[in-house]
Amino acid sequence: MKNKLKTKKAAAKRIRVSGSKRNKKYIQRTCTQDHFNSRDKGKDTTAKRLDKTITKTLTNHLKRLLPYS
């Protein structure tokens, strides 16, 4: 009997998977976006609103952390 793989819940809470089966994209929220935003420049606050796609080098690692996504 084959054992099931476990999903790392810390990664699952922070990373969203979008796209089709072949073209999966891992999307992460921009860090430091919730607190002390009034002291930042306008350019920084607008950049924080956008989500970031994770690079291909880290996606290979994320495939092991999130096996069923």
PQR file of N, CA, C, O and H, with PARSE charges and radii, in Angstrom:
ATOM      1  N   MET A   1       0.839  -1.175   0.000 -0.4000 1.5000
ATOM      2  CA  MET A   1       0.000   0.000   0.000 -0.0000 2.0000
ATOM      3  C   MET A   1       0.890   1.246   0.000  0.5500 1.7000
ATOM      4  O   MET A   1       1.850   1.337   0.764 -0.5500 1.4000
ATOM      5  N   LYS A   2       0.560   2.184  -0.853 -0.4000 1.5000
ATOM      6  CA  LYS A   2       1.369   3.388  -0.998 -0.0000 2.0000
ATOM      7  C   LYS A   2       0.879   4.456  -0.025  0.5500 1.7000
ATOM      8  O   LYS A   2      -0.325   4.670   0.119 -0.5500 1.4000
ATOM      9  H   LYS A   2      -0.220   2.110  -1.474  0.4000 1.0000
ATOM     10  N   ASN A   3       1.814   5.117   0.635 -0.4000 1.5000
ATOM     11  CA  ASN A   3       1.464   6.170   1.583 -0.0000 2.0000
ATOM     12  C   ASN A   3       1.162   7.474   0.866  0.5500 1.7000
ATOM     13  O   ASN A   3       1.705   7.753  -0.203 -0.5500 1.4000
ATOM     14  H   ASN A   3       2.792   4.943   0.518  0.4000 1.0000
ATOM     15  N   LYS A   4       0.291   8.265   1.468 -0.4000 1.5000
ATOM     16  CA  LYS A   4      -0.027   9.577   0.925 -0.0000 2.0000
ATOM     17  C   LYS A   4       1.064  10.563   1.300  0.5500 1.7000
ATOM     18  O   LYS A   4       1.710  10.426   2.339 -0.5500 1.4000
ATOM     19  H   LYS A   4      -0.150   8.039   2.337  0.4000 1.0000
ATOM     20  N   LEU A   5       1.264  11.555   0.448 -0.4000 1.5000
ATOM     21  CA  LEU A   5       2.215  12.618   0.741 -0.0000 2.0000
ATOM     22  C   LEU A   5       1.546  13.689   1.571  0.5500 1.7000
ATOM     23  O   LEU A   5       0.351  13.937   1.412 -0.5500 1.4000
ATOM     24  H   LEU A   5       0.740  11.666  -0.396  0.4000 1.0000
ATOM     25  N   LYS A   6       2.290  14.325   2.450 -0.4000 1.5000
ATOM     26  CA  LYS A   6       1.729  15.364   3.302 -0.0000 2.0000
ATOM     27  C   LYS A   6       2.031  16.734   2.699  0.5500 1.7000
ATOM     28  O   LYS A   6       3.134  16.989   2.216 -0.5500 1.4000
ATOM     29  H   LYS A   6       3.261  14.123   2.579  0.4000 1.0000
ATOM     30  N   THR A   7       1.040  17.599   2.739 -0.4000 1.5000
ATOM     31  CA  THR A   7       1.197  18.980   2.303 -0.0000 2.0000
ATOM     32  C   THR A   7       1.752  19.795   3.453  0.5500 1.7000
ATOM     33  O   THR A   7       1.275  19.679   4.582 -0.5500 1.4000
ATOM     34  H   THR A   7       0.144  17.393   3.132  0.4000 1.0000
ATOM     35  N   LYS A   8       2.758  20.622   3.181 -0.4000 1.5000
ATOM     36  CA  LYS A   8       3.288  21.528   4.191 -0.0000 2.0000
ATOM     37  C   LYS A   8       2.332  22.701   4.330  0.5500 1.7000
ATOM     38  O   LYS A   8       2.209  23.520   3.419 -0.5500 1.4000
ATOM     39  H   LYS A   8       3.145  20.716   2.263  0.4000 1.0000
ATOM     40  N   LYS A   9       1.658  22.781   5.465 -0.4000 1.5000
ATOM     41  CA  LYS A   9       0.592  23.750   5.651 -0.0000 2.0000
ATOM     42  C   LYS A   9       1.099  25.188   5.704  0.5500 1.7000
ATOM     43  O   LYS A   9       0.372  26.110   5.334 -0.5500 1.4000
ATOM     44  H   LYS A   9       1.759  22.116   6.205  0.4000 1.0000
ATOM     45  N   ALA A  10       2.328  25.391   6.154 -0.4000 1.5000
ATOM     46  CA  ALA A  10       2.878  26.749   6.187 -0.0000 2.0000
ATOM     47  C   ALA A  10       3.021  27.299   4.774  0.5500 1.7000
ATOM     48  O   ALA A  10       2.775  28.482   4.537 -0.5500 1.4000
ATOM     49  H   ALA A  10       2.918  24.642   6.455  0.4000 1.0000
ATOM     50  N   ALA A  11       3.417  26.447   3.837 -0.4000 1.5000
ATOM     51  CA  ALA A  11       3.537  26.879   2.448 -0.0000 2.0000
ATOM     52  C   ALA A  11       2.167  27.026   1.797  0.5500 1.7000
ATOM     53  O   ALA A  11       1.964  27.913   0.968 -0.5500 1.4000
ATOM     54  H   ALA A  11       3.616  25.486   4.029  0.4000 1.0000
ATOM     55  N   ALA A  12       1.233  26.164   2.167 -0.4000 1.5000
ATOM     56  CA  ALA A  12      -0.098  26.214   1.562 -0.0000 2.0000
ATOM     57  C   ALA A  12      -0.854  27.471   1.961  0.5500 1.7000
ATOM     58  O   ALA A  12      -1.681  27.965   1.195 -0.5500 1.4000
ATOM     59  H   ALA A  12       1.398  25.443   2.841  0.4000 1.0000
ATOM     60  N   LYS A  13      -0.583  27.991   3.150 -0.4000 1.5000
ATOM     61  CA  LYS A  13      -1.259  29.205   3.598 -0.0000 2.0000
ATOM     62  C   LYS A  13      -0.703  30.450   2.919  0.5500 1.7000
ATOM     63  O   LYS A  13      -1.409  31.452   2.797 -0.5500 1.4000
ATOM     64  H   LYS A  13       0.089  27.590   3.773  0.4000 1.0000
ATOM     65  N   ARG A  14       0.536  30.404   2.482 -0.4000 1.5000
ATOM     66  CA  ARG A  14       1.182  31.598   1.940 -0.0000 2.0000
ATOM     67  C   ARG A  14       1.209  31.642   0.418  0.5500 1.7000
ATOM     68  O   ARG A  14       1.398  32.711  -0.162 -0.5500 1.4000
ATOM     69  H   ARG A  14       1.109  29.590   2.581  0.4000 1.0000
ATOM     70  N   ILE A  15       1.025  30.513  -0.232 -0.4000 1.5000
ATOM     71  CA  ILE A  15       1.222  30.444  -1.680 -0.0000 2.0000
ATOM     72  C   ILE A  15      -0.053  29.953  -2.339  0.5500 1.7000
ATOM     73  O   ILE A  15      -0.673  28.992  -1.883 -0.5500 1.4000
ATOM     74  H   ILE A  15       0.872  29.644   0.239  0.4000 1.0000
ATOM     75  N   ARG A  16      -0.441  30.625  -3.425 -0.4000 1.5000
ATOM     76  CA  ARG A  16      -1.609  30.270  -4.192 -0.0000 2.0000
ATOM     77  C   ARG A  16      -1.168  29.708  -5.527  0.5500 1.7000
ATOM     78  O   ARG A  16      -0.197  30.192  -6.108 -0.5500 1.4000
ATOM     79  H   ARG A  16       0.063  31.406  -3.796  0.4000 1.0000
ATOM     80  N   VAL A  17      -1.857  28.702  -6.023 -0.4000 1.5000
ATOM     81  CA  VAL A  17      -1.517  28.081  -7.299 -0.0000 2.0000
ATOM     82  C   VAL A  17      -2.575  28.483  -8.309  0.5500 1.7000
ATOM     83  O   VAL A  17      -3.771  28.363  -8.042 -0.5500 1.4000
ATOM     84  H   VAL A  17      -2.646  28.309  -5.551  0.4000 1.0000
ATOM     85  N   SER A  18      -2.139  28.961  -9.471 -0.4000 1.5000
ATOM     86  CA  SER A  18      -3.073  29.330 -10.526 -0.0000 2.0000
ATOM     87  C   SER A  18      -2.540  28.803 -11.849  0.5500 1.7000
ATOM     88  O   SER A  18      -1.384  28.393 -11.948 -0.5500 1.4000
ATOM     89  H   SER A  18      -1.167  29.058  -9.688  0.4000 1.0000
ATOM     90  N   GLY A  19      -3.374  28.817 -12.836 -0.4000 1.5000
ATOM     91  CA  GLY A  19      -2.979  28.344 -14.150 -0.0000 2.0000
ATOM     92  C   GLY A  19      -3.460  26.938 -14.415  0.5500 1.7000
ATOM     93  O   GLY A  19      -4.083  26.311 -13.558 -0.5500 1.4000
ATOM     94  H   GLY A  19      -4.313  29.149 -12.756  0.4000 1.0000
ATOM     95  N   SER A  20      -3.168  26.442 -15.608 -0.4000 1.5000
ATOM     96  CA  SER A  20      -3.606  25.114 -15.996 -0.0000 2.0000
ATOM     97  C   SER A  20      -2.639  24.062 -15.451  0.5500 1.7000
ATOM     98  O   SER A  20      -1.702  24.377 -14.717 -0.5500 1.4000
ATOM     99  H   SER A  20      -2.661  26.952 -16.303  0.4000 1.0000
ATOM    100  N   LYS A  21      -2.887  22.821 -15.823 -0.4000 1.5000
ATOM    101  CA  LYS A  21      -2.055  21.725 -15.316 -0.0000 2.0000
ATOM    102  C   LYS A  21      -0.621  21.849 -15.808  0.5500 1.7000
ATOM    103  O   LYS A  21       0.322  21.572 -15.066 -0.5500 1.4000
ATOM    104  H   LYS A  21      -3.648  22.566 -16.419  0.4000 1.0000
ATOM    105  N   ARG A  22      -0.458  22.262 -17.047 -0.4000 1.5000
ATOM    106  CA  ARG A  22       0.895  22.372 -17.605 -0.0000 2.0000
ATOM    107  C   ARG A  22       1.598  23.659 -17.179  0.5500 1.7000
ATOM    108  O   ARG A  22       2.796  23.659 -16.897 -0.5500 1.4000
ATOM    109  H   ARG A  22      -1.224  22.487 -17.650  0.4000 1.0000
ATOM    110  N   ASN A  23       0.848  24.741 -17.135 -0.4000 1.5000
ATOM    111  CA  ASN A  23       1.440  26.051 -16.841 -0.0000 2.0000
ATOM    112  C   ASN A  23       1.030  26.518 -15.458  0.5500 1.7000
ATOM    113  O   ASN A  23       0.325  27.518 -15.319 -0.5500 1.4000
ATOM    114  H   ASN A  23      -0.125  24.741 -17.364  0.4000 1.0000
ATOM    115  N   LYS A  24       1.468  25.799 -14.439 -0.4000 1.5000
ATOM    116  CA  LYS A  24       1.148  26.207 -13.078 -0.0000 2.0000
ATOM    117  C   LYS A  24       1.988  27.410 -12.696  0.5500 1.7000
ATOM    118  O   LYS A  24       3.183  27.475 -12.987 -0.5500 1.4000
ATOM    119  H   LYS A  24       2.040  24.987 -14.552  0.4000 1.0000
ATOM    120  N   LYS A  25       1.340  28.361 -12.038 -0.4000 1.5000
ATOM    121  CA  LYS A  25       2.047  29.528 -11.533 -0.0000 2.0000
ATOM    122  C   LYS A  25       1.823  29.587 -10.037  0.5500 1.7000
ATOM    123  O   LYS A  25       0.699  29.423  -9.563 -0.5500 1.4000
ATOM    124  H   LYS A  25       0.370  28.308 -11.802  0.4000 1.0000
ATOM    125  N   TYR A  26       2.879  29.819  -9.302 -0.4000 1.5000
ATOM    126  CA  TYR A  26       2.805  29.955  -7.859 -0.0000 2.0000
ATOM    127  C   TYR A  26       2.854  31.439  -7.531  0.5500 1.7000
ATOM    128  O   TYR A  26       3.808  32.131  -7.885 -0.5500 1.4000
ATOM    129  H   TYR A  26       3.792  29.952  -9.687  0.4000 1.0000
ATOM    130  N   ILE A  27       1.823  31.921  -6.853 -0.4000 1.5000
ATOM    131  CA  ILE A  27       1.681  33.347  -6.587 -0.0000 2.0000
ATOM    132  C   ILE A  27       1.752  33.578  -5.091  0.5500 1.7000
ATOM    133  O   ILE A  27       1.144  32.853  -4.304 -0.5500 1.4000
ATOM    134  H   ILE A  27       1.048  31.358  -6.564  0.4000 1.0000
ATOM    135  N   GLN A  28       2.512  34.611  -4.706 -0.4000 1.5000
ATOM    136  CA  GLN A  28       2.723  34.934  -3.304 -0.0000 2.0000
ATOM    137  C   GLN A  28       2.385  36.401  -3.080  0.5500 1.7000
ATOM    138  O   GLN A  28       2.623  37.243  -3.945 -0.5500 1.4000
ATOM    139  H   GLN A  28       3.006  35.200  -5.345  0.4000 1.0000
ATOM    140  N   ARG A  29       1.839  36.693  -1.935 -0.4000 1.5000
ATOM    141  CA  ARG A  29       1.539  38.076  -1.598 -0.0000 2.0000
ATOM    142  C   ARG A  29       2.828  38.826  -1.272  0.5500 1.7000
ATOM    143  O   ARG A  29       3.777  38.235  -0.757 -0.5500 1.4000
ATOM    144  H   ARG A  29       1.646  36.009  -1.231  0.4000 1.0000
ATOM    145  N   THR A  30       2.863  40.102  -1.564 -0.4000 1.5000
ATOM    146  CA  THR A  30       4.053  40.897  -1.271 -0.0000 2.0000
ATOM    147  C   THR A  30       4.225  41.034   0.236  0.5500 1.7000
ATOM    148  O   THR A  30       3.249  41.231   0.961 -0.5500 1.4000
ATOM    149  H   THR A  30       2.092  40.582  -1.983  0.4000 1.0000
ATOM    150  N   CYS A  31       5.448  40.933   0.701 -0.4000 1.5000
ATOM    151  CA  CYS A  31       5.699  40.991   2.139 -0.0000 2.0000
ATOM    152  C   CYS A  31       5.685  42.445   2.629  0.5500 1.7000
ATOM    153  O   CYS A  31       5.774  43.375   1.827 -0.5500 1.4000
ATOM    154  H   CYS A  31       6.241  40.773   0.112  0.4000 1.0000
ATOM    155  N   THR A  32       5.576  42.628   3.930 -0.4000 1.5000
ATOM    156  CA  THR A  32       5.556  43.917   4.654 -0.0000 2.0000
ATOM    157  C   THR A  32       4.505  44.860   4.090  0.5500 1.7000
ATOM    158  O   THR A  32       4.794  46.026   3.820 -0.5500 1.4000
ATOM    159  H   THR A  32       5.505  41.872   4.580  0.4000 1.0000
ATOM    160  N   GLN A  33       3.301  44.367   3.913 -0.4000 1.5000
ATOM    161  CA  GLN A  33       2.284  45.179   3.278 -0.0000 2.0000
ATOM    162  C   GLN A  33       1.178  45.578   4.243  0.5500 1.7000
ATOM    163  O   GLN A  33       0.323  46.389   3.887 -0.5500 1.4000
ATOM    164  H   GLN A  33       3.067  43.420   4.132  0.4000 1.0000
ATOM    165  N   ASP A  34       1.169  45.038   5.436 -0.4000 1.5000
ATOM    166  CA  ASP A  34       0.057  45.277   6.336 -0.0000 2.0000
ATOM    167  C   ASP A  34       0.286  46.391   7.354  0.5500 1.7000
ATOM    168  O   ASP A  34      -0.687  46.948   7.862 -0.5500 1.4000
ATOM    169  H   ASP A  34       1.864  44.379   5.726  0.4000 1.0000
ATOM    170  N   HIS A  35       1.502  46.727   7.664 -0.4000 1.5000
ATOM    171  CA  HIS A  35       1.763  47.581   8.823 -0.0000 2.0000
ATOM    172  C   HIS A  35       2.770  48.663   8.454  0.5500 1.7000
ATOM    173  O   HIS A  35       3.710  48.400   7.704 -0.5500 1.4000
ATOM    174  H   HIS A  35       2.293  46.275   7.251  0.4000 1.0000
ATOM    175  N   PHE A  36       2.590  49.862   8.966 -0.4000 1.5000
ATOM    176  CA  PHE A  36       3.487  51.017   8.764 -0.0000 2.0000
ATOM    177  C   PHE A  36       3.633  51.390   7.294  0.5500 1.7000
ATOM    178  O   PHE A  36       4.744  51.627   6.820 -0.5500 1.4000
ATOM    179  H   PHE A  36       1.827  50.076   9.576  0.4000 1.0000
ATOM    180  N   ASN A  37       2.526  51.443   6.580 -0.4000 1.5000
ATOM    181  CA  ASN A  37       2.590  51.792   5.163 -0.0000 2.0000
ATOM    182  C   ASN A  37       2.568  53.295   4.930  0.5500 1.7000
ATOM    183  O   ASN A  37       2.865  53.746   3.824 -0.5500 1.4000
ATOM    184  H   ASN A  37       1.623  51.250   6.966  0.4000 1.0000
ATOM    185  N   SER A  38       2.224  54.077   5.942 -0.4000 1.5000
ATOM    186  CA  SER A  38       2.132  55.519   5.741 -0.0000 2.0000
ATOM    187  C   SER A  38       3.506  56.163   5.573  0.5500 1.7000
ATOM    188  O   SER A  38       3.624  57.227   4.965 -0.5500 1.4000
ATOM    189  H   SER A  38       1.982  53.710   6.841  0.4000 1.0000
ATOM    190  N   ARG A  39       4.526  55.532   6.099 -0.4000 1.5000
ATOM    191  CA  ARG A  39       5.869  56.115   5.980 -0.0000 2.0000
ATOM    192  C   ARG A  39       6.548  55.767   4.659  0.5500 1.7000
ATOM    193  O   ARG A  39       7.589  56.337   4.333 -0.5500 1.4000
ATOM    194  H   ARG A  39       4.430  54.668   6.593  0.4000 1.0000
ATOM    195  N   ASP A  40       5.968  54.833   3.890 -0.4000 1.5000
ATOM    196  CA  ASP A  40       6.569  54.462   2.614 -0.0000 2.0000
ATOM    197  C   ASP A  40       6.257  55.499   1.543  0.5500 1.7000
ATOM    198  O   ASP A  40       5.337  56.304   1.686 -0.5500 1.4000
ATOM    199  H   ASP A  40       5.122  54.370   4.154  0.4000 1.0000
ATOM    200  N   LYS A  41       7.029  55.464   0.482 -0.4000 1.5000
ATOM    201  CA  LYS A  41       6.770  56.312  -0.671 -0.0000 2.0000
ATOM    202  C   LYS A  41       5.584  55.756  -1.438  0.5500 1.7000
ATOM    203  O   LYS A  41       5.210  54.595  -1.268 -0.5500 1.4000
ATOM    204  H   LYS A  41       7.776  54.810   0.365  0.4000 1.0000
ATOM    205  N   GLY A  42       5.001  56.583  -2.273 -0.4000 1.5000
ATOM    206  CA  GLY A  42       3.838  56.159  -3.053 -0.0000 2.0000
ATOM    207  C   GLY A  42       4.153  55.033  -4.010  0.5500 1.7000
ATOM    208  O   GLY A  42       3.320  54.166  -4.272 -0.5500 1.4000
ATOM    209  H   GLY A  42       5.304  57.526  -2.410  0.4000 1.0000
ATOM    210  N   LYS A  43       5.371  55.057  -4.528 -0.4000 1.5000
ATOM    211  CA  LYS A  43       5.783  54.010  -5.450 -0.0000 2.0000
ATOM    212  C   LYS A  43       5.853  52.653  -4.739  0.5500 1.7000
ATOM    213  O   LYS A  43       5.533  51.616  -5.319 -0.5500 1.4000
ATOM    214  H   LYS A  43       6.048  55.762  -4.315  0.4000 1.0000
ATOM    215  N   ASP A  44       6.276  52.684  -3.480 -0.4000 1.5000
ATOM    216  CA  ASP A  44       6.371  51.443  -2.721 -0.0000 2.0000
ATOM    217  C   ASP A  44       5.000  50.869  -2.391  0.5500 1.7000
ATOM    218  O   ASP A  44       4.802  49.656  -2.456 -0.5500 1.4000
ATOM    219  H   ASP A  44       6.536  53.527  -3.009  0.4000 1.0000
ATOM    220  N   THR A  45       4.060  51.728  -2.039 -0.4000 1.5000
ATOM    221  CA  THR A  45       2.734  51.241  -1.663 -0.0000 2.0000
ATOM    222  C   THR A  45       1.982  50.673  -2.862  0.5500 1.7000
ATOM    223  O   THR A  45       1.244  49.698  -2.721 -0.5500 1.4000
ATOM    224  H   THR A  45       4.221  52.714  -1.986  0.4000 1.0000
ATOM    225  N   THR A  46       2.158  51.270  -4.037 -0.4000 1.5000
ATOM    226  CA  THR A  46       1.506  50.715  -5.218 -0.0000 2.0000
ATOM    227  C   THR A  46       2.150  49.395  -5.622  0.5500 1.7000
ATOM    228  O   THR A  46       1.468  48.506  -6.130 -0.5500 1.4000
ATOM    229  H   THR A  46       2.757  52.063  -4.151  0.4000 1.0000
ATOM    230  N   ALA A  47       3.445  49.258  -5.404 -0.4000 1.5000
ATOM    231  CA  ALA A  47       4.115  47.993  -5.721 -0.0000 2.0000
ATOM    232  C   ALA A  47       3.703  46.888  -4.756  0.5500 1.7000
ATOM    233  O   ALA A  47       3.693  45.713  -5.125 -0.5500 1.4000
ATOM    234  H   ALA A  47       3.999  49.980  -4.991  0.4000 1.0000
ATOM    235  N   LYS A  48       3.365  47.256  -3.532 -0.4000 1.5000
ATOM    236  CA  LYS A  48       2.954  46.262  -2.543 -0.0000 2.0000
ATOM    237  C   LYS A  48       1.569  45.694  -2.820  0.5500 1.7000
ATOM    238  O   LYS A  48       1.241  44.610  -2.338 -0.5500 1.4000
ATOM    239  H   LYS A  48       3.373  48.210  -3.233  0.4000 1.0000
ATOM    240  N   ARG A  49       0.763  46.397  -3.576 -0.4000 1.5000
ATOM    241  CA  ARG A  49      -0.588  45.922  -3.866 -0.0000 2.0000
ATOM    242  C   ARG A  49      -0.594  44.736  -4.817  0.5500 1.7000
ATOM    243  O   ARG A  49      -1.546  43.955  -4.827 -0.5500 1.4000
ATOM    244  H   ARG A  49       1.028  47.277  -3.968  0.4000 1.0000
ATOM    245  N   LEU A  50       0.445  44.594  -5.606 -0.4000 1.5000
ATOM    246  CA  LEU A  50       0.497  43.532  -6.598 -0.0000 2.0000
ATOM    247  C   LEU A  50       1.065  42.253  -5.988  0.5500 1.7000
ATOM    248  O   LEU A  50       1.940  42.300  -5.123 -0.5500 1.4000
ATOM    249  H   LEU A  50       1.218  45.229  -5.598  0.4000 1.0000
ATOM    250  N   ASP A  51       0.556  41.111  -6.449 -0.4000 1.5000
ATOM    251  CA  ASP A  51       1.107  39.828  -6.027 -0.0000 2.0000
ATOM    252  C   ASP A  51       2.321  39.497  -6.874  0.5500 1.7000
ATOM    253  O   ASP A  51       2.456  39.970  -8.002 -0.5500 1.4000
ATOM    254  H   ASP A  51      -0.155  41.073  -7.151  0.4000 1.0000
ATOM    255  N   LYS A  52       3.204  38.676  -6.316 -0.4000 1.5000
ATOM    256  CA  LYS A  52       4.423  38.304  -7.019 -0.0000 2.0000
ATOM    257  C   LYS A  52       4.350  36.850  -7.461  0.5500 1.7000
ATOM    258  O   LYS A  52       3.851  35.992  -6.734 -0.5500 1.4000
ATOM    259  H   LYS A  52       3.094  38.291  -5.400  0.4000 1.0000
ATOM    260  N   THR A  53       4.853  36.584  -8.663 -0.4000 1.5000
ATOM    261  CA  THR A  53       4.983  35.200  -9.103 -0.0000 2.0000
ATOM    262  C   THR A  53       6.352  34.691  -8.686  0.5500 1.7000
ATOM    263  O   THR A  53       7.340  35.423  -8.737 -0.5500 1.4000
ATOM    264  H   THR A  53       5.258  37.281  -9.254  0.4000 1.0000
ATOM    265  N   ILE A  54       6.401  33.454  -8.282 -0.4000 1.5000
ATOM    266  CA  ILE A  54       7.637  32.872  -7.766 -0.0000 2.0000
ATOM    267  C   ILE A  54       8.462  32.342  -8.928  0.5500 1.7000
ATOM    268  O   ILE A  54       7.909  31.831  -9.901 -0.5500 1.4000
ATOM    269  H   ILE A  54       5.598  32.859  -8.241  0.4000 1.0000
ATOM    270  N   THR A  55       9.768  32.459  -8.833 -0.4000 1.5000
ATOM    271  CA  THR A  55      10.661  32.092  -9.925 -0.0000 2.0000
ATOM    272  C   THR A  55      10.647  30.583 -10.169  0.5500 1.7000
ATOM    273  O   THR A  55      10.197  29.809  -9.323 -0.5500 1.4000
ATOM    274  H   THR A  55      10.218  32.874  -8.041  0.4000 1.0000
ATOM    275  N   LYS A  56      11.141  30.182 -11.327 -0.4000 1.5000
ATOM    276  CA  LYS A  56      11.119  28.763 -11.697 -0.0000 2.0000
ATOM    277  C   LYS A  56      12.059  27.923 -10.850  0.5500 1.7000
ATOM    278  O   LYS A  56      11.827  26.727 -10.677 -0.5500 1.4000
ATOM    279  H   LYS A  56      11.507  30.811 -12.014  0.4000 1.0000
ATOM    280  N   THR A  57      13.111  28.521 -10.321 -0.4000 1.5000
ATOM    281  CA  THR A  57      14.016  27.750  -9.484 -0.0000 2.0000
ATOM    282  C   THR A  57      13.355  27.342  -8.177  0.5500 1.7000
ATOM    283  O   THR A  57      13.618  26.257  -7.658 -0.5500 1.4000
ATOM    284  H   THR A  57      13.300  29.493 -10.462  0.4000 1.0000
ATOM    285  N   LEU A  58      12.492  28.210  -7.639 -0.4000 1.5000
ATOM    286  CA  LEU A  58      11.787  27.869  -6.413 -0.0000 2.0000
ATOM    287  C   LEU A  58      10.544  27.020  -6.655  0.5500 1.7000
ATOM    288  O   LEU A  58      10.061  26.368  -5.730 -0.5500 1.4000
ATOM    289  H   LEU A  58      12.278  29.091  -8.060  0.4000 1.0000
ATOM    290  N   THR A  59      10.015  27.013  -7.882 -0.4000 1.5000
ATOM    291  CA  THR A  59       8.830  26.203  -8.140 -0.0000 2.0000
ATOM    292  C   THR A  59       9.127  24.716  -8.039  0.5500 1.7000
ATOM    293  O   THR A  59       8.253  23.940  -7.652 -0.5500 1.4000
ATOM    294  H   THR A  59      10.407  27.543  -8.634  0.4000 1.0000
ATOM    295  N   ASN A  60      10.335  24.305  -8.376 -0.4000 1.5000
ATOM    296  CA  ASN A  60      10.691  22.894  -8.221 -0.0000 2.0000
ATOM    297  C   ASN A  60      10.675  22.487  -6.757  0.5500 1.7000
ATOM    298  O   ASN A  60      10.303  21.358  -6.437 -0.5500 1.4000
ATOM    299  H   ASN A  60      11.045  24.935  -8.691  0.4000 1.0000
ATOM    300  N   HIS A  61      11.067  23.370  -5.878 -0.4000 1.5000
ATOM    301  CA  HIS A  61      11.029  23.098  -4.445 -0.0000 2.0000
ATOM    302  C   HIS A  61       9.589  23.101  -3.931  0.5500 1.7000
ATOM    303  O   HIS A  61       9.234  22.316  -3.052 -0.5500 1.4000
ATOM    304  H   HIS A  61      11.369  24.287  -6.138  0.4000 1.0000
ATOM    305  N   LEU A  62       8.768  23.986  -4.486 -0.4000 1.5000
ATOM    306  CA  LEU A  62       7.381  24.073  -4.045 -0.0000 2.0000
ATOM    307  C   LEU A  62       6.550  22.883  -4.490  0.5500 1.7000
ATOM    308  O   LEU A  62       5.542  22.569  -3.856 -0.5500 1.4000
ATOM    309  H   LEU A  62       9.056  24.624  -5.200  0.4000 1.0000
ATOM    310  N   LYS A  63       6.942  22.222  -5.551 -0.4000 1.5000
ATOM    311  CA  LYS A  63       6.225  21.028  -5.987 -0.0000 2.0000
ATOM    312  C   LYS A  63       6.319  19.917  -4.954  0.5500 1.7000
ATOM    313  O   LYS A  63       5.406  19.101  -4.829 -0.5500 1.4000
ATOM    314  H   LYS A  63       7.761  22.476  -6.066  0.4000 1.0000
ATOM    315  N   ARG A  64       7.414  19.886  -4.219 -0.4000 1.5000
ATOM    316  CA  ARG A  64       7.549  18.889  -3.152 -0.0000 2.0000
ATOM    317  C   ARG A  64       6.767  19.306  -1.908  0.5500 1.7000
ATOM    318  O   ARG A  64       6.241  18.457  -1.190 -0.5500 1.4000
ATOM    319  H   ARG A  64       8.155  20.549  -4.320  0.4000 1.0000
ATOM    320  N   LEU A  65       6.690  20.614  -1.654 -0.4000 1.5000
ATOM    321  CA  LEU A  65       5.968  21.092  -0.479 -0.0000 2.0000
ATOM    322  C   LEU A  65       4.461  21.005  -0.664  0.5500 1.7000
ATOM    323  O   LEU A  65       3.730  20.742   0.292 -0.5500 1.4000
ATOM    324  H   LEU A  65       7.118  21.304  -2.238  0.4000 1.0000
ATOM    325  N   LEU A  66       3.993  21.223  -1.886 -0.4000 1.5000
ATOM    326  CA  LEU A  66       2.563  21.218  -2.183 -0.0000 2.0000
ATOM    327  C   LEU A  66       2.276  20.133  -3.230  0.5500 1.7000
ATOM    328  O   LEU A  66       2.075  20.461  -4.399 -0.5500 1.4000
ATOM    329  H   LEU A  66       4.586  21.437  -2.662  0.4000 1.0000
ATOM    330  N   PRO A  67       2.250  18.874  -2.849 -0.5600 1.5000
ATOM    331  CA  PRO A  67       2.158  17.800  -3.840  0.2800 2.0000
ATOM    332  C   PRO A  67       0.815  17.698  -4.544  0.5500 1.7000
ATOM    333  O   PRO A  67       0.773  17.261  -5.694 -0.5500 1.4000
ATOM    334  N   TYR A  68      -0.284  18.083  -3.904 -0.4000 1.5000
ATOM    335  CA  TYR A  68      -1.605  17.898  -4.496 -0.0000 2.0000
ATOM    336  C   TYR A  68      -2.218  19.179  -5.007  0.5500 1.7000
ATOM    337  O   TYR A  68      -3.429  19.230  -5.225 -0.5500 1.4000
ATOM    338  H   TYR A  68      -0.250  18.438  -2.970  0.4000 1.0000
ATOM    339  N   SER A  69      -1.428  20.210  -5.204 -0.4000 1.5000
ATOM    340  CA  SER A  69      -1.993  21.481  -5.677 -0.0000 2.0000
ATOM    341  C   SER A  69      -1.947  21.546  -7.196  0.5500 1.7000
ATOM    342  O   SER A  69      -2.377  22.538  -7.784 -0.5500 1.4000
ATOM    343  H   SER A  69      -0.445  20.168  -5.027  0.4000 1.0000
TER
END
